[in-house]
Amino acid sequence: MSKCDELNPIVSKALLIAVKVHGNKADRYGRPFIAHVITVGRFLEGEIAQAAGILHDVMEEDPSWDLNRFREKGFPDKLLKILDDLTKRDNEFYTHYIKRIGEDAISCYVKAHDILDNLDPRRMIQQHARKYRAALQVVLKCLRKTDMALYVKTSESIRLLLTDCDGRF
């Protein structure tokens, strides 16, 4: 039995797709890109959120993956909606993209953890810090208004990252 077999079937399927799409790629920091999406997914609770965290960059990285292809693979509509939210459109301003995500609590929850990993000083390019911090404020505001439990979980993730990074954020 492989480690993927021990995971929830949706998360397992998401992980296999992410490895196929991101497996040999490096992020802009020179680290394996797959590590980023796994990190995002592992901090999230719930199979839909975890799968969204793992898959959140797939459609941007590989245009052959679209919502119909995910649907054909048997992913639930709720996950498809979140993936659609989390995929930045061509020529879409980042601020508009972040506001669009703010319409769904789980999309905000996943995006907050994506931003937190991007803000980790061990892998962040300093020139992106202002953009990510501003985006994090928007998604945290969304969570505070729409789902206090997810807001508290995300706040705990921030606390853990700050502790892990000696308070540099």
Wavefront OBJ file of the C-alpha trace (Angstrom):
o trace
v 0.000 0.000 0.000
v 1.393 3.429 -0.942
v 1.179 6.537 1.238
v -1.403 7.955 -1.215
v -3.663 4.962 -0.504
v -3.742 5.981 3.176
v -5.071 9.457 2.341
v -8.650 10.447 1.704
v -9.467 9.509 -1.936
v -10.021 13.141 -3.003
v -6.755 14.284 -1.407
v -4.906 11.281 -2.824
v -6.179 12.000 -6.327
v -5.257 15.679 -5.933
v -1.745 14.790 -4.832
v -1.196 12.488 -7.803
v -2.301 15.230 -10.211
v -0.133 17.845 -8.495
v 2.916 15.581 -8.711
v 2.304 15.070 -12.445
v 1.922 18.805 -13.075
v 4.525 20.231 -10.667
v 6.827 17.264 -10.030
v 9.906 18.379 -11.963
v 9.424 22.143 -11.679
v 11.189 24.591 -9.403
v 9.512 27.655 -7.950
v 10.940 31.151 -8.374
v 13.057 30.528 -5.297
v 14.701 27.441 -6.799
v 12.925 24.931 -4.566
v 10.728 22.077 -5.830
v 7.336 23.599 -6.640
v 5.539 20.514 -5.383
v 6.782 21.352 -1.871
v 4.777 24.598 -1.942
v 1.423 22.998 -2.771
v 1.983 20.152 -0.302
v 2.833 22.684 2.406
v -0.345 24.630 1.669
v -2.483 21.474 1.702
v -1.034 20.020 4.888
v -2.001 23.006 7.036
v -5.635 22.887 5.973
v -8.439 20.905 7.573
v -11.112 19.080 5.604
v -10.728 17.068 2.431
v -12.076 19.781 0.119
v -9.763 22.447 1.537
v -6.758 20.086 1.517
v -7.380 19.065 -2.092
v -7.827 22.724 -3.070
v -4.550 23.608 -1.364
v -2.740 20.880 -3.268
v -4.389 21.736 -6.599
v -4.544 25.533 -6.314
v -1.823 26.223 -8.906
v -2.545 23.397 -11.363
v -4.734 25.321 -13.840
v -2.287 28.239 -13.952
v 0.716 25.953 -14.469
v -0.861 23.536 -16.955
v -3.625 24.896 -19.210
v -4.643 21.348 -20.163
v -6.213 21.171 -16.693
v -9.517 23.019 -16.602
v -12.670 22.633 -14.551
v -14.135 20.120 -17.010
v -11.095 17.883 -16.706
v -11.309 17.988 -12.903
v -15.029 17.182 -13.179
v -14.239 14.209 -15.446
v -11.819 12.955 -12.788
v -14.700 12.888 -10.310
v -13.915 15.907 -8.146
v -16.953 17.431 -6.383
v -18.534 20.689 -7.532
v -17.572 22.496 -4.299
v -13.895 21.806 -5.004
v -14.313 22.938 -8.614
v -15.807 26.229 -7.444
v -12.876 26.805 -5.077
v -10.327 25.960 -7.791
v -12.070 28.417 -10.095
v -11.883 31.082 -7.371
v -8.194 30.382 -6.753
v -7.163 30.544 -10.406
v -6.037 34.000 -11.472
v -7.451 34.941 -14.863
v -5.299 36.137 -17.743
v -4.820 39.922 -17.491
v -6.624 40.038 -14.128
v -5.174 42.523 -11.658
v -3.949 40.820 -8.485
v -6.096 43.082 -6.273
v -9.251 42.144 -8.238
v -8.293 38.461 -8.027
v -7.938 38.670 -4.230
v -11.280 40.486 -3.867
v -12.961 37.823 -6.031
v -11.591 35.090 -3.764
v -13.053 36.965 -0.795
v -16.547 35.882 -1.742
v -16.069 32.320 -0.406
v -14.808 31.364 3.055
v -13.016 28.143 2.044
v -11.372 29.883 -0.913
v -10.130 32.547 1.539
v -8.925 29.849 3.937
v -6.905 28.135 1.207
v -5.575 31.404 -0.235
v -4.512 32.589 3.218
v -2.359 29.485 3.595
v -0.971 29.919 0.079
v -0.001 33.484 0.998
v 1.463 32.363 4.328
v 3.758 29.915 2.547
v 4.701 32.636 0.065
v 5.484 34.986 2.987
v 7.758 32.464 4.698
v 11.068 34.357 4.849
v 12.940 31.160 4.008
v 11.418 31.176 0.515
v 10.170 34.712 -0.128
v 11.564 37.327 -2.458
v 11.402 40.513 -0.391
v 9.925 42.632 -3.196
v 6.715 40.555 -3.034
v 6.195 40.986 0.717
v 3.982 44.094 0.525
v 1.658 42.515 -2.072
v 1.300 39.309 -0.054
v 0.749 41.091 3.260
v -1.992 43.260 1.736
v -3.652 40.200 0.189
v -3.463 38.354 3.503
v -5.317 41.223 5.195
v -8.129 40.980 2.617
v -8.595 37.225 2.983
v -8.373 37.399 6.779
v -11.078 40.079 6.773
v -13.227 37.759 4.635
v -12.706 34.895 7.068
v -13.455 37.044 10.098
v -16.790 38.053 8.517
v -17.841 34.707 7.053
v -16.369 31.879 9.119
v -14.908 32.580 12.548
v -13.725 28.973 12.987
v -11.619 29.165 9.798
v -10.364 32.593 10.879
v -9.172 31.145 14.196
v -7.487 28.196 12.428
v -5.738 30.571 10.031
v -4.651 32.818 12.892
v -3.097 29.771 14.550
v -1.201 29.003 11.324
v 0.136 32.569 11.337
v 1.242 32.157 14.948
v 3.031 28.908 14.098
v 4.800 30.480 11.122
v 5.906 33.459 13.215
v 7.220 31.126 15.915
v 9.006 28.988 13.328
v 10.569 32.045 11.632
v 11.669 33.867 14.813
v 8.924 36.455 14.410
v 10.096 37.610 10.955
v 7.160 37.962 8.647
l 1 2 3 4 5 6 7 8 9 10 11 12 13 14 15 16 17 18 19 20 21 22 23 24 25 26 27 28 29 30 31 32 33 34 35 36 37 38 39 40 41 42 43 44 45 46 47 48 49 50 51 52 53 54 55 56 57 58 59 60 61 62 63 64 65 66 67 68 69 70 71 72 73 74 75 76 77 78 79 80 81 82 83 84 85 86 87 88 89 90 91 92 93 94 95 96 97 98 99 100 101 102 103 104 105 106 107 108 109 110 111 112 113 114 115 116 117 118 119 120 121 122 123 124 125 126 127 128 129 130 131 132 133 134 135 136 137 138 139 140 141 142 143 144 145 146 147 148 149 150 151 152 153 154 155 156 157 158 159 160 161 162 163 164 165 166 167 168 169
